[in-house]
């Protein structure tokens, strides 16, 4: 058994949850990296993206540095603000589909 950090606290986890956690952590890393990559490609500051997504800039900064998780609601708000489909945030860059109208 080990400890898993969740937004708002930590919990003991059994071995099955630890395996899921590794996958979840990898997805969080990928999503944070993709948000930062798209934001910087647009030339936007964290403050601008946070304003567009209607979240606190420190929340975005902590997410981009992998310090916290975000809710699915925040993920969709970030995707909308970035003008990309939410699935793009969870997809490795090399697998991104061609750009569609409304996406950069």
C-alpha positions in Angstrom: 0.0 0.0 0.0 1.1 3.6 -0.6 -0.2 7.1 -0.4 -1.9 8.9 -3.3 -2.3 12.6 -3.4 -5.7 13.9 -4.4 -6.9 17.4 -4.7 -7.9 18.3 -1.2 -5.8 15.6 0.6 -4.2 12.2 0.6 -5.5 8.7 1.0 -4.1 5.3 1.5 -4.4 3.2 -1.6 -4.2 -0.5 -2.3 -2.0 -2.0 -5.1 -4.7 -1.9 -7.7 -5.4 1.8 -7.1 -1.6 2.5 -7.2 -1.6 1.0 -10.8 -4.5 3.2 -11.8 -2.8 6.2 -10.2 0.3 5.8 -12.4 -1.9 6.0 -15.5 -3.8 8.9 -14.0 -0.6 10.7 -13.2 0.7 10.2 -16.8 -2.6 11.7 -18.1 -2.3 14.6 -15.8 1.3 15.2 -16.9 0.2 15.0 -20.6 -2.8 17.3 -20.1 -0.7 19.9 -18.2 2.0 19.8 -20.9 -0.6 20.2 -23.7 -2.3 23.1 -22.0 1.0 24.9 -21.5 2.2 24.0 -25.1 -1.0 25.4 -26.7 -1.1 28.4 -24.5 2.5 29.3 -25.3 2.0 28.7 -29.0 -0.8 31.3 -28.9 1.6 33.7 -27.1 -0.7 33.9 -24.1 0.3 34.4 -20.5 -1.2 32.2 -17.8 -3.1 35.3 -16.7 -4.8 35.6 -20.1 -5.7 31.9 -20.3 -7.0 31.9 -16.7 -9.2 35.0 -17.5 -10.6 33.4 -20.6 -11.3 30.1 -18.8 -12.6 31.9 -15.8 -10.3 30.3 -13.3 -7.7 31.8 -10.9 -4.3 32.3 -12.4 -2.6 30.6 -9.5 -4.8 27.5 -10.0 -3.7 27.4 -13.7 0.0 27.8 -12.6 -0.2 25.1 -10.1 -1.9 22.8 -12.6 0.7 23.5 -15.3 3.5 22.7 -12.8 1.7 19.4 -11.9 1.1 20.5 -8.3 -2.7 19.9 -8.4 -5.3 18.1 -10.3 -8.2 19.9 -12.1 -11.8 19.0 -12.4 -13.3 17.9 -15.6 -15.3 21.1 -15.6 -12.0 23.1 -15.6 -10.6 20.9 -18.3 -13.5 21.7 -20.6 -13.2 25.5 -19.7 -9.5 25.4 -20.6 -10.2 23.6 -23.9 -12.9 26.1 -24.8 -10.7 29.0 -23.9 -7.8 27.5 -26.0 -10.3 26.8 -28.8 -9.5 23.1 -29.1 -11.5 20.0 -28.5 -11.0 18.7 -25.0 -9.7 15.4 -26.3 -6.7 17.3 -27.7 -5.6 18.0 -24.1 -5.4 14.2 -23.4 -3.7 13.2 -26.7 0.1 13.1 -27.2 1.1 15.9 -29.6 2.3 13.5 -32.3 -1.2 12.0 -32.4 -3.0 15.4 -32.8 -5.4 15.4 -35.7 -5.1 18.1 -38.4 -6.2 21.6 -37.3 -9.9 22.2 -37.9 -11.7 25.5 -38.4 -11.7 27.4 -35.1 -8.5 25.7 -33.9 -5.0 26.9 -34.3 
